[in-house]
Amino acid sequence: MYEIGNLKVPFNRLGAIIGKNGATKDQIEKYGNVKLEVDSGSGTVTVFQKNDAIKAMLALNVIQAIARGFNPEKAMLLFDENMQLIVISIKEYANKDSKRITEIKGRLIGRDGHTREIIEDLTRTYISISGNTVSIIGDFVSIQYSREAINMLLQGRKHKTVYSYLEKNVGELKFKRMEESFGDDE
């Protein structure tokens, strides 16, 4: 057993990684075939690989997703090798101005979470806006459309433009998913 990596986790997310009576930590260890050490003093989670490097890397992604604000149930989807996690920094679009970061986060979330919900529903991805980041969980195809919609909002595009982009591309997205599910008959 050897260390494959460690993550600095916000203190307010350590409880989510551990879970009630250690249930989430146990689940990550089981599915990832890893041993986790959680240092509540420093906020560091260290991952030790037992014998499957791929599963251990997936466990690292699950921990990162929980640290970025996803609930453990959604983060556990990353144990499916077809699912991915992407983290986008908001700071790059706000010139490190904290007021601007708050405005951008508001644009991404939308009134009562409406904008985030539309992007999630149309792309079948999950989005978490936490700290200075936007994180997305989804399959390879879906995540590309979700990322593009988020990038458009980060660049200042109007919500209507982003919604039109998504609605226009939803048919193509569904077709690509069907192609992946059934394979190409040619």
N, C-alpha and C positions, 0 to 999 in steps of 0.2 A: 504494500500500500504506500503510495507516495502522493505528495501534494501536487495538484494540477493548477491551482490558482486560489486567489482569495479576492473578496470584494469588500470594499468599505460600504456599509449599508447605513442609511439614515437611521438614527436611534428609534424614531417613531415607527419604523418598518421591521425592526427585529422581532417584535411580538408576532407579526404576520408570518415571518419565516419559521418561527418556532411552532406556532399554532397552539391551540388549547391542549394542555397536557403533553406537548411535544408532537402532536399528531401530524402537523405539516412537515416538520423536520424529518420525522420517521418516514413519511410518504416519499419525500425527495430522496432520502437515503435508499429506500427500497427500489423505486423506479430508476434511479440514476446509478444504482449499484456503487454508492459512494459512502464515505463517512464525512459528516459535517462537524466542524468545531465552530461554535458561536461564541465570540468574545464580546460580552455585553458592555465591557468597560471601554473598548476601543471602537465597537461597532463593526468589527471585522468578522466575516464568515469565510472560513477556510474549507476548501473541498479536497478530500483525499480520494483518489481513484483506487478502486479495488482491483478490477480486471478488465473493464470495458471502457476504453478511452472515449468512444462516441457517446455512450450514455452519460459519462462523467461530464463531458462538455455540455450536453443537454441540461444536466442538473445545474451547471453554472449559469446557463441561460435562464432557467426557471428562477433561480435566486435573484438574478439581475432584474427580471421582470417584476418580481414581488417588491424588490427595492425601489423600482420605478413607479410603484403605486398600483399595480395590478393585484386583484385578489388572488389568493393561491389557486383557486379552482381554474381561473383563466390561465394563469401562469403554467399550470401543469399541462396545458395543451401543447407546450413546447417539447414534451417528451415524444410527441409525434414528429418524426424526422421531416415531414412535409411542412411543418409549421416553422415560422421564423420570428425573430424579435429584431426590430429596428428601433434605434434611439436617435432622435434628432435634437440637436441643441437649439434652443430658442435664442440664446445669447448672440449667435451669429447674425441674427436678424434685428437685434435691438441695440447693438453697440454698447452692450453691458449696462444700459440705462434701466434701472429696476422699474421705473414707472412704465417704460415702453414694454418691458417684459410682461408686466401685469396686463397691459392693454392687449398684447398679442395673445396671451392666454385666454383672455375674455373673448376675443374673436374666434379662437379655435373651439372653445367650449360652446359659445353661443348662449342666447337667453334660455335659461332653464335646461341647458345641456343639449339644445336642439341641433346645433351644428355638428357637434361630435356624434350625436345619435344618427343623423342623416348619413354621415360618412360611414359609420359602422354598419348601418343597415344596408346601404347600397353596395358596399364592398365586402361585407361579411368578415370584417376584421374587428379587433378590439383596440381601443385607443385609451391611453392613460396620459394625462397632463399633470406632471408632478415636478416641483422644483423649477428648474430652468430647461426641462426637457419635455418632448412629446414622444411617447413610445407606442409602437404598433405591433400587435401580434396577428399573424394571418398566414395563409399559404402563399407560395411564391407569386402567383398571379395577382391575387387580391391585394397583397401588400403594396404592389407597385402602383395601383390605382389610388389606394389610400394615401400613400406617400406623396403622390403627385398633387392630390387635392390639398393636403396639408401644406406642401411647399407653395402652392398657389396662394393660400391664405397667409402664409408667412411673408410672402412677397408683396402682400397688400391688395391682392385681387379681391373683387367684390364677391360676397357670398353667392349671389345669383349666378355669377360666372362659374364658380366652383360647382354649384349644384347642376348647372347645365352640362358641364364637362362630365360629371359623374353619371347623370341620366343618359347622356349620349353614349357613354361607354359601357353601361350596365349590360346591354345586349351582347356586346363583344366579350365581356367578362363571363357571362353565363355560358356562351359558346365555348370559350377556352376551358372552362371547368368541365363541360360535358366531354370535350375532346380528351382531357386528362383522365376522366372517369372511364370512358369507353375505349380509349386508345384510337389510333388512326388505322382504319381498315385497308388503307392502300398498301 
